[in-house]
């Protein structure tokens, strides 16, 4: 059964909303206007909560292509604040996109409500641009292989926080609850702190952006 398109749009706004909260304080109103998610009420709720970007990074690890499509509004540039949130693999992919590639992603973004998950999005991408599809599929495979390469403890942690982010998807036309999102971040930090030194080191080596974002949470007042 196809998911409620409104709920799916709100779900996709989760990552971009958190990114926008970062951009608001770091790169000014122009960048925010470019990266603003839809619907605007979601942006307002997330921005007002001043959410840390951990959830956005996890979402990009889970569905990197959907995250990229949500960023089509950056119109060819990637503000520093957003680059500091996205996983390094996703940032590198974005920077290598051609103008033609970006036009394809922008078209898909305009039809985002048609897709119930990243697999459907990739199917549409394959039909529209087989070459870009191959690169996108390689990105997703790269990230999944890196997750699989983690030691058992670190892998279990990443898989658990991915499931946590998935569980935050609102039902129907509901919007994300900022308090619940903040609580999820706190839980992720607590889980990370409970890891062994070996697991933390393995995670930092494999996904340095995620590890650094988690470690910075106390400084952000989360």
N, C-alpha and C positions, 0 to 999 in steps of 0.2 A: 504494500500500500504506500502511495506517495505521501511524503510528509507534508504537513501544513506549510505552504510557501511562506507565509508571514513568519511562522516560527523559525523557518530555515534562514530567512533574511536576518532576523534578530540574532540567531546563533552565529552567523557569519560576522555580524557586527561586534561580537564579543571581543575578538582579537583586535580589530581595527579601533574599537572604542578605547581599549587600553592603550593602544599606540597613540591615539589622539590625545589622551590625557598627558602622555609624556611630551608630545609635540607642543602642547599648549604652553608648557613652562620652559621649553628649551629652544623652540625655533620660531615662535611668534605666530600671529594670526594668519599670515599668508599660508604657511605650511599647514596649519590646522584646516583652513578652508579647502586645501587640496586633498587632505586625507580624511575629511569628515565622513563618517559612516551614515548609512540610512537605516532606519528612520532617525530624524534629528533628536527625538525624545530619548532614544537609547544613548546617543552621544552625550546629551546633557546629563543623564543619570550617571554614566561612567566617569565623565570628566569631573563632575561635582565631587565624586567620591575620591578623586585623586589616586586612582588605583595604580599600584606598581605593575610593571610590564611582564611579570613572570607568567601570567596566564596566557598572554599573547604569544610568548615564546613557545610555551607548551603546545598551544593550538597550531602554531606553524610547524612544529615537529610532527604533530598528528596529521595535519592536512596542509602541506606546504603550498600546493597549487591554489587551493581556495584562499589562502592568505595572500598570495600574489595577486589573484584576481581582485580581492578586496582593496588592493593598493593601486588599482588602475588610475585613481584620481590624482596620483602624484605626477602624472603627465611627463614621465620620462626622467624625473629626478627623484632621488631618495634622500630626504632630509636626514641629517646626522642623527637626530633623536630616534628616527625609525630604524636606521642601520644599527644602532646600539641595542635595539630590542630584538630584531629578527635573528634567527639562527644564522651563523656565518654562511652556511651552504645556501640558504635562501637569498641572502644579500648578494652573494656572488652570482647566483643565477639571474637575479634582477638586473644587476649591472651589465650583464652580457646580452641582455635582450636587445634586438634590433628595433628600429621604429616600426617595422612591419609586425614584429612579435607583439609589441606593446599595443598596436591597433587591434590585433586579434584578442588580446586579453581584455581590452576595453570593451569590445563587442560582447564578449562573454559576460563581463561584469554587468552590462546593461540587461542581461537576461538571467541574472543569477537566481531568480526565484524559480526558474524552470528546473533547477537541479536539486535533487534531494540529498546528494552526497558528492564526494570528490570523484568517485568512479564515473558518475554520470557526467560530471564536468569534463573529465578527461576524454570520455567518449565523444563529446561535442568538440573538444579541442582537436582530437584526432581527425575528425571529419573536416574541420575548417583549416587546419594546418598540420599535416602529418609530421613535418620536420620539427615544429615546436612541441608537438606531442611527445616525440621521442626524447627531446631534451627534458621535458617536464617529467616524463616517466623515469628517466635516469635520476633526476633529482629526488623523487620520492623513493626510488630504490636505494639510492645512496644513504638517505636518512634512515630508512628502515634497516639497512645493513649495519649502520653504525649503532643503532639501538641493539641489534642482535649481537654485536661484538662486545657489548658491555659484560662485565662479570655478573654472575647471577644476582647478587644483591643490588648492584647499581641498575641492572636491567629491570628488576622487579619494581624498583623505585620509579623509574621513568614510566613504565607501563601503568603503575598505579596512579600517577599524577595525570597521565593522559586520560585515564578513565574518570578521574575526578573532574577534569575540564569538560568531558563529554556529559557528565551528569548535571552540569550547570545549565544545559540547554533548557530554555523556558518552554512551557507547554502552551499550545495554542498561540494566541497573540500576546501573551504575557511578555514583559520586559525583564531583563536580568535584574536581580536584587543586589544592589551594591554591597550591602552588608554581608550577604551570602558569599559574594565574590571575595571580599576582604578576608572572610573567615577561611575560605579555601586556600588563599595565599598563606595565611598563618599556619594552616595544617601542612602545606607543602614545606614550609620552612622547618616546622617541627620534625617532619619525616626526614628531611635532609640532615638535620642536626643529629638524628638518632642513627644515621648510617655509620658504619665503621670507617676508619681512616682510609683503608684500602678502597672502599666503594666510593668515598668522596673524591679520592685522587683519580680513580678511573673515570668517574663522571666528569671531573674538571678537564681531564685530558681529551675526552671524546666530545663533550659538549661544553666548552669553556664559557660560552655566553650564558647558558642556562645556570651553570654553577655560580657565575659571578653575580647574576641578577638575584639569585636566592640569597647569597651572602650579603648583598647590599640592603636587603629588606629592613633590618633594624634601623639603618641610617635613614630610610625613607619614611619612618614612622608608621610602618604597617602593623 
